[in-house]
């Protein structure tokens, strides 16, 4: 009977790391990210910041996902001084966002029209594989997301996943910032992005490091108050950033990918996305705290 209680294989191996649905999704993500990276590397055409970012995303996600699978396979993760469920949930969300960004950025920058050469064919194949890799990570996010009412792993809940999204979008905003030094309104918006990013990142780090329990205050209500404040701060940025960026300024006729006008437009949309994220975060956090408290 003891043999039937464990999957076949050495007792020091956790084969569920490979055979569970989450494990299978991770194996597909490893294979697909490695393939996308290799296809683009074989072309030799990935220079500049956008190509470097895409190659880094595929390589980074491949390496960390492989590490996660190995740590679970050999059951070494309990020895790490962190919340494993929170770490894997946060990483799968981050990886999905990074691969999604690469799947959009790479073809828009590197794939020519019409696509006739062998290099272009490999770039198109890498883009398609990258999209499949995004679906693999999105599947992992869906499989590991906490059930309603379960808050044992905060970063696997909707508010926790939104924290990762908010921090990532803030990083994208920082990558697009260029000219704002002499405009107080734009400086305020940059301060909003920076303050909210730092606090959100600290929440993620403290959650993974199991440090939130040492905070001497009702943490859930503090998070609700922070979400409300961040939402209001982003609301001001949603209004102020486009007003000072586009007031009496039309789009230049020769505006390329690195054009300041295009970057300001990108920041505008990302600001709106983060405002909506903090709004949804506030709604979910409020429901988790006050409805659960009443019950």
N, C-alpha and C positions, 0 to 999 in steps of 0.2 A: 504493500500500500504506500510505503514511503516513496517508491519510485514513481508512482502515478501522480504524486503531488507536485512534481517538478517537471519542466519540459526536458526532453532528452538533451544530453550534453554535459560537459563538466559542471560540477556544482558551483564553481567560482565564476561561472558565466551567467549573466542575466540575459537569456535569449529573447525575452520580451522586448528588449531594446531594439531588436531587429524584426520581430514578428508581429508586434502590435501595430495598429493603424498609424499611430504617431511615429513609430520607428520606420514604417514603410514610407511615410511622407518624408521623413528626414533622409532616408536613403535615396529617394528620387531627387530631393533637393541637392544632395551631395553630387550625384551623377550629372544633373542638369547644369549646376553652376560651374562644375569643372569643365563640362563640354563647351559651354558658352565662352568661358575664359580661354580655352585652348583654341577654339575656332578664331576668335579675334586675334589672339597672339600669333596664329599662323599667318594672318594677313600682314602683320607688321604695321597696320594703320590704326593707331589708337593714341596718337600724340595729342598734346594739349590738355587743359584741365578736365574737359568733359570725358575724353577717352581714358584719362588716368582714373577718374572717379568710377567709371563703369568697370574697369579692370580691377580696381580695388574692391568694389562691391562684390563682384563674383568671387574673387579670391578670398576675401575676408569671410563671407558667408560660408564658402566651402570649408575653410579651415576650422571655423568655430563649430559648425554643425558636425563635422567629423570628430572633433574633440568631444562634443556632447555625447555622441553615439558611443565612442570608446569609453568614456567615463561611466556611462550607464551599463554598457556591456560587461565591464569588469567590476561594476559596483564600487567605484572609487569616489563617486560624488558625495556620499555621506561624510567623507573626511574633510570636505571643503567647508570653510567657515562662512557659509552663505545659505540663503533660502533657495534651494535648487529649483523648486517649482516656479518661484518668482523670476529667477534668472532665465530659465528656459522660455517662459511665457514672454518676458520682455524681449529676449533675443529673437524669437520667432516673429514677433511683431516688427521689430527693427529690420530684420532681414527681409520681410515681405515689402516693407516700405523702400528699402535700398534697392532691391531687385526691380520693383515696379518703376522706380525712378530711372534706373539704368535701361529698362526696356523701352522707356519713352525717349530718353535723351539720346541714346546711342544711334537709333535709326534716323532721328531728326537731324543729327549732326554729320554722320558718316556715310549714310547710304545715299548714293546718287540716283538721279532719275533721268533716263531709264537705267535699270539695273541689268547690265549685260555681261560684265566681266566676272571672272571666277572669284575675284576678291569680293565683289559685291554680293555674289551668291552666298559666300561663306558668312558675310556680315548679316545678310537676311536670315540665314539659318541660325546664327547666333542670337538674333533678336527673337525669333520664334521660340528657341529653346529657353531664352531668358524669361519669356512670358509664361512658359510652362513651369519654370522654376518658381516664379512668383505664385502660381496657383498651388504648388506644393507647399510653400510656406504659409499661404493663406489657409490651406487645409489644416496645417498643423495648428495655426491660431484658432481655427474653429473647433478642432478636436480637444484642445487643452483649455479652452475658455471655461471659466467657472460657471456652474449651473446657478440659476437665480437663487439668491439667498445664501450661497456659499461664499464666504469671505476669508477662508483659511489661507488662500493665496491671493493677495490683493492685486498683483499685477496681471493675474489671469481674469480678473473681473473687467467689465466694460470701463469703469473709471480708470483702472490700472492700465489697460491697453491704450486708453485715450491719453494718459500721461506720456507714454512712449511716442504716440503720434504728435502730441503738442511739442515735445522736445525736438523731434526730428524736423518738423516743419519750421521751427525756430532756427535750426541749423541751416536749412535751405534759405531762409530769409537772410541770415548773416552772409551767406555766400553770394547774394545778389546786391548787397549794400555797396554803394560807391560814393556818391556825392550827397552829403547831408550836413556838413560841418557848419555852414553859415546860416542855416535855417532852424530857428528854435523849435518850430512845429515838428520838423523831421527828427530833430534831436530827441524830443520827447518820445516819439514813436520808437526810436532805437532803444531808449531807456526802457520802454515797456517790453520790447522783445527781450532785452538782456535780463531784466529782473525776473520776468516770468520764466525764462529759460533756466536760470540758475536755480530758482526755487523748485521748479518741476524736476530738474535733474537731481537735486538733493533728495527729493522724495523718492525717486526711483532708486538711487544709490542706498539710502537708508533702509528702504524696504528690502532690497536684495541682501544687504548686510545685517539684517535683523536688528536694526538700531532704533526703529520707531517706538518699540515698547519702552524705551528709556525716557521718552519725552514725557514730562510731568504735567500733562494736560489731556483733556478728551480729544484724542487725535482725529476721530471721524468728524467732529464738529469743526475742528480747525481746518480740515481739508475742505469742508463745505464753504467756510468763510473765505479761504484762499481762492477757491474756484469762482466764487462770486466776485471777489476783487479783481482777479485776473480777467474775467469776462468783461467787467466794466472798463478796465484799462485797455483791453483790446478793442472795445467798442469805440473808445476815443481815437485809437490808431486807425480803425476802419474809416473814420471820418476825416481825420487830420492828414494822413499820409497821401491819399489821392488829391486832396485839396491843394496841398503845397507842391506836390509833384507834377500836377498836370494843369494847374491854373495858368491860363493864357499860354500854354505850351502845346503845340501840335506835334504829331509824330514826324521826325525828319524823314525825308524821302530815301536816304541811303542808310537807314537804321538796320544794322546787322545784329547777329546774336549777342555781341558785347556792347550794343548801344545802351546808353544810360536810360533812355526812355523805355526800352523794352524791359530792362532790369527793374525799373520802378513799377512797371505794370505787373511784372511777376510778383514783386513784393506785395502789391495791392491784393492780388488774388490769394496769396498765401496768408496774408493777414486776415482776410475774410474766412478762409478755411480754419485758421486757429481760433478765431472768435466763435465760430459755430462749434468747434470741438470743445472749447471751454464751456459753452452754453449747454451742450449735451452732457458734458462731465458734471456740471452743476446739477442738472436734473436727476441724473442717475445717482450721484452721491447723496443728494437730498432724500431720494426714495430709500436708498440703502440705510441711511442713518435714522431718519425719523419714522418711517413705516416699520422698520425692523424693531425700533425702540418701543413703539406702541404694542407690537405683537409680543 
